[in-house]
Every structure is written in C-alpha cells, then in structure tokens.
Amino acid sequence: MHRRTDLLHEQINLTGEKIWKIRNHAGQFEKLSGKQFEKLFYI
C-alpha cells in the first residue's frame, strides 16, 4: 500500500512537470484549439 502511494506521488510529480513545461512554452500553444491542447496534454 505504501509503495502504491509512492508511485501515485511520482505520477503526480511527472504530471506537474509536464504542466510546468506546457505553461513555460505557452506561447507555442496559444493558437491551438482546446481539443488539440487536450491531445497534447494527455499524450
């Protein structure tokens, strides 16, 4: 159970990094539609 929690936290941290990178490069994605942005985000 503890190990599962650690894995979950790792996933959250990776997602946070991805969000930060997307925000950091927001200018590149400005012109994308919502659906394109969602596809990018969920890849």
Biopython code that builds the backbone (N, CA, C, O; Angstrom):
import numpy as np
from Bio.PDB.StructureBuilder import StructureBuilder

atoms = [
    (1, "MET", "N", (0.833, -1.197, 0.000)),
    (1, "MET", "CA", (0.000, 0.000, 0.000)),
    (1, "MET", "C", (0.875, 1.257, 0.000)),
    (1, "MET", "O", (0.606, 2.211, -0.731)),
    (2, "HIS", "N", (1.908, 1.247, 0.815)),
    (2, "HIS", "CA", (2.830, 2.393, 0.861)),
    (2, "HIS", "C", (3.510, 2.590, -0.499)),
    (2, "HIS", "O", (3.698, 3.715, -0.962)),
    (3, "ARG", "N", (3.871, 1.471, -1.121)),
    (3, "ARG", "CA", (4.540, 1.528, -2.418)),
    (3, "ARG", "C", (3.618, 2.150, -3.469)),
    (3, "ARG", "O", (4.059, 2.948, -4.297)),
    (4, "ARG", "N", (2.336, 1.780, -3.429)),
    (4, "ARG", "CA", (1.362, 2.362, -4.351)),
    (4, "ARG", "C", (1.270, 3.877, -4.187)),
    (4, "ARG", "O", (1.199, 4.614, -5.171)),
    (5, "THR", "N", (1.273, 4.325, -2.956)),
    (5, "THR", "CA", (1.200, 5.764, -2.681)),
    (5, "THR", "C", (2.405, 6.468, -3.281)),
    (5, "THR", "O", (2.271, 7.539, -3.872)),
    (6, "ASP", "N", (3.582, 5.870, -3.132)),
    (6, "ASP", "CA", (4.807, 6.448, -3.698)),
    (6, "ASP", "C", (4.701, 6.563, -5.219)),
    (6, "ASP", "O", (5.084, 7.578, -5.800)),
    (7, "LEU", "N", (4.178, 5.517, -5.854)),
    (7, "LEU", "CA", (4.016, 5.535, -7.308)),
    (7, "LEU", "C", (3.049, 6.639, -7.724)),
    (7, "LEU", "O", (3.275, 7.336, -8.713)),
    (8, "LEU", "N", (1.977, 6.786, -6.962)),
    (8, "LEU", "CA", (0.996, 7.830, -7.249)),
    (8, "LEU", "C", (1.638, 9.208, -7.145)),
    (8, "LEU", "O", (1.414, 10.070, -7.996)),
    (9, "HIS", "N", (2.435, 9.412, -6.102)),
    (9, "HIS", "CA", (3.120, 10.698, -5.938)),
    (9, "HIS", "C", (4.092, 10.945, -7.090)),
    (9, "HIS", "O", (4.224, 12.075, -7.562)),
    (10, "GLU", "N", (4.771, 9.894, -7.542)),
    (10, "GLU", "CA", (5.682, 10.019, -8.684)),
    (10, "GLU", "C", (4.920, 10.471, -9.921)),
    (10, "GLU", "O", (5.377, 11.354, -10.647)),
    (11, "GLN", "N", (3.753, 9.865, -10.163)),
    (11, "GLN", "CA", (2.934, 10.234, -11.317)),
    (11, "GLN", "C", (2.479, 11.685, -11.214)),
    (11, "GLN", "O", (2.493, 12.417, -12.203)),
    (12, "ILE", "N", (2.077, 12.095, -10.019)),
    (12, "ILE", "CA", (1.641, 13.480, -9.805)),
    (12, "ILE", "C", (2.796, 14.440, -10.091)),
    (12, "ILE", "O", (2.604, 15.473, -10.732)),
    (13, "ASN", "N", (3.983, 14.101, -9.619)),
    (13, "ASN", "CA", (5.162, 14.948, -9.856)),
    (13, "ASN", "C", (5.474, 15.058, -11.344)),
    (13, "ASN", "O", (5.799, 16.140, -11.833)),
    (14, "LEU", "N", (5.376, 13.934, -12.072)),
    (14, "LEU", "CA", (5.635, 13.948, -13.517)),
    (14, "LEU", "C", (4.598, 14.810, -14.230)),
    (14, "LEU", "O", (4.932, 15.575, -15.135)),
    (15, "THR", "N", (3.336, 14.682, -13.815)),
    (15, "THR", "CA", (2.267, 15.483, -14.404)),
    (15, "THR", "C", (2.513, 16.963, -14.128)),
    (15, "THR", "O", (2.328, 17.801, -15.011)),
    (16, "GLY", "N", (2.924, 17.281, -12.919)),
    (16, "GLY", "CA", (3.244, 18.654, -12.561)),
    (16, "GLY", "C", (4.349, 19.234, -13.439)),
    (16, "GLY", "O", (4.282, 20.386, -13.870)),
    (17, "GLU", "N", (5.371, 18.409, -13.696)),
    (17, "GLU", "CA", (6.467, 18.831, -14.569)),
    (17, "GLU", "C", (5.952, 19.104, -15.974)),
    (17, "GLU", "O", (6.331, 20.090, -16.608)),
    (18, "LYS", "N", (5.082, 18.215, -16.454)),
    (18, "LYS", "CA", (4.522, 18.372, -17.796)),
    (18, "LYS", "C", (3.713, 19.662, -17.885)),
    (18, "LYS", "O", (3.831, 20.405, -18.859)),
    (19, "ILE", "N", (2.891, 19.930, -16.868)),
    (19, "ILE", "CA", (2.094, 21.160, -16.829)),
    (19, "ILE", "C", (3.023, 22.370, -16.837)),
    (19, "ILE", "O", (2.793, 23.333, -17.568)),
    (20, "TRP", "N", (4.070, 22.314, -16.022)),
    (20, "TRP", "CA", (5.007, 23.433, -15.944)),
    (20, "TRP", "C", (5.658, 23.680, -17.304)),
    (20, "TRP", "O", (5.788, 24.826, -17.734)),
    (21, "LYS", "N", (6.066, 22.607, -17.976)),
    (21, "LYS", "CA", (6.697, 22.750, -19.290)),
    (21, "LYS", "C", (5.729, 23.347, -20.299)),
    (21, "LYS", "O", (6.103, 24.213, -21.091)),
    (22, "ILE", "N", (4.482, 22.881, -20.269)),
    (22, "ILE", "CA", (3.470, 23.417, -21.190)),
    (22, "ILE", "C", (3.239, 24.898, -20.910)),
    (22, "ILE", "O", (3.167, 25.708, -21.833)),
    (23, "ARG", "N", (3.123, 25.242, -19.635)),
    (23, "ARG", "CA", (2.938, 26.656, -19.281)),
    (23, "ARG", "C", (4.153, 27.484, -19.692)),
    (23, "ARG", "O", (4.025, 28.613, -20.165)),
    (24, "ASN", "N", (5.322, 26.903, -19.501)),
    (24, "ASN", "CA", (6.577, 27.582, -19.822)),
    (24, "ASN", "C", (6.664, 27.896, -21.312)),
    (24, "ASN", "O", (7.266, 28.895, -21.704)),
    (25, "HIS", "N", (6.064, 27.046, -22.140)),
    (25, "HIS", "CA", (6.089, 27.217, -23.596)),
    (25, "HIS", "C", (4.708, 27.600, -24.127)),
    (25, "HIS", "O", (4.375, 27.310, -25.276)),
    (26, "ALA", "N", (3.909, 28.251, -23.283)),
    (26, "ALA", "CA", (2.516, 28.547, -23.629)),
    (26, "ALA", "C", (2.391, 29.310, -24.948)),
    (26, "ALA", "O", (1.430, 29.113, -25.691)),
    (27, "GLY", "N", (3.352, 30.173, -25.237)),
    (27, "GLY", "CA", (3.335, 30.939, -26.475)),
    (27, "GLY", "C", (3.233, 30.062, -27.713)),
    (27, "GLY", "O", (2.595, 30.439, -28.696)),
    (28, "GLN", "N", (3.858, 28.898, -27.666)),
    (28, "GLN", "CA", (3.840, 27.977, -28.801)),
    (28, "GLN", "C", (2.455, 27.362, -28.991)),
    (28, "GLN", "O", (2.081, 27.008, -30.109)),
    (29, "PHE", "N", (1.693, 27.235, -27.904)),
    (29, "PHE", "CA", (0.426, 26.520, -27.958)),
    (29, "PHE", "C", (-0.779, 27.464, -28.005)),
    (29, "PHE", "O", (-1.921, 27.023, -28.131)),
    (30, "GLU", "N", (-0.508, 28.763, -27.902)),
    (30, "GLU", "CA", (-1.558, 29.774, -27.859)),
    (30, "GLU", "C", (-2.628, 29.580, -28.926)),
    (30, "GLU", "O", (-3.822, 29.713, -28.657)),
    (31, "LYS", "N", (-2.186, 29.263, -30.139)),
    (31, "LYS", "CA", (-3.095, 29.241, -31.287)),
    (31, "LYS", "C", (-3.833, 27.913, -31.450)),
    (31, "LYS", "O", (-4.707, 27.793, -32.308)),
    (32, "LEU", "N", (-3.488, 26.919, -30.637)),
    (32, "LEU", "CA", (-4.158, 25.627, -30.733)),
    (32, "LEU", "C", (-5.576, 25.704, -30.175)),
    (32, "LEU", "O", (-5.859, 26.463, -29.249)),
    (33, "SER", "N", (-6.452, 24.905, -30.759)),
    (33, "SER", "CA", (-7.807, 24.802, -30.212)),
    (33, "SER", "C", (-7.776, 23.992, -28.925)),
    (33, "SER", "O", (-6.779, 23.334, -28.627)),
    (34, "GLY", "N", (-8.846, 24.036, -28.171)),
    (34, "GLY", "CA", (-8.947, 23.293, -26.914)),
    (34, "GLY", "C", (-8.684, 21.818, -27.087)),
    (34, "GLY", "O", (-7.979, 21.214, -26.278)),
    (35, "LYS", "N", (-9.246, 21.217, -28.140)),
    (35, "LYS", "CA", (-9.089, 19.774, -28.337)),
    (35, "LYS", "C", (-7.647, 19.427, -28.677)),
    (35, "LYS", "O", (-7.134, 18.412, -28.206)),
    (36, "GLN", "N", (-6.992, 20.235, -29.474)),
    (36, "GLN", "CA", (-5.585, 19.978, -29.787)),
    (36, "GLN", "C", (-4.738, 20.089, -28.529)),
    (36, "GLN", "O", (-3.826, 19.291, -28.312)),
    (37, "PHE", "N", (-5.044, 21.081, -27.705)),
    (37, "PHE", "CA", (-4.313, 21.263, -26.455)),
    (37, "PHE", "C", (-4.507, 20.048, -25.549)),
    (37, "PHE", "O", (-3.554, 19.563, -24.939)),
    (38, "GLU", "N", (-5.753, 19.555, -25.465)),
    (38, "GLU", "CA", (-6.029, 18.369, -24.647)),
    (38, "GLU", "C", (-5.231, 17.172, -25.141)),
    (38, "GLU", "O", (-4.668, 16.434, -24.332)),
    (39, "LYS", "N", (-5.171, 16.965, -26.444)),
    (39, "LYS", "CA", (-4.405, 15.842, -27.004)),
    (39, "LYS", "C", (-2.937, 15.961, -26.610)),
    (39, "LYS", "O", (-2.317, 14.985, -26.186)),
    (40, "LEU", "N", (-2.391, 17.155, -26.753)),
    (40, "LEU", "CA", (-1.002, 17.404, -26.374)),
    (40, "LEU", "C", (-0.789, 17.076, -24.909)),
    (40, "LEU", "O", (0.173, 16.403, -24.538)),
    (41, "PHE", "N", (-1.702, 17.562, -24.085)),
    (41, "PHE", "CA", (-1.574, 17.415, -22.646)),
    (41, "PHE", "C", (-1.651, 15.959, -22.216)),
    (41, "PHE", "O", (-0.922, 15.539, -21.317)),
    (42, "TYR", "N", (-2.531, 15.184, -22.850)),
    (42, "TYR", "CA", (-2.761, 13.807, -22.384)),
    (42, "TYR", "C", (-1.825, 12.789, -23.011)),
    (42, "TYR", "O", (-1.864, 11.617, -22.634)),
    (43, "ILE", "N", (-0.988, 13.195, -23.952)),
    (43, "ILE", "CA", (-0.034, 12.249, -24.553)),
    (43, "ILE", "C", (1.020, 11.859, -23.515)),
    (43, "ILE", "O", (1.919, 11.071, -23.812)),
]
sb = StructureBuilder()
sb.init_structure("model")
sb.init_model(0)
sb.init_chain("A")
sb.init_seg("    ")
for serial, (resi, resn, name, xyz) in enumerate(atoms, 1):
    if name == "N":
        sb.init_residue(resn, " ", resi, " ")
    sb.init_atom(name, np.array(xyz, "f"), 0.0, 1.0, " ", f" {name:<3s}", serial, name[0])
structure = sb.get_structure()
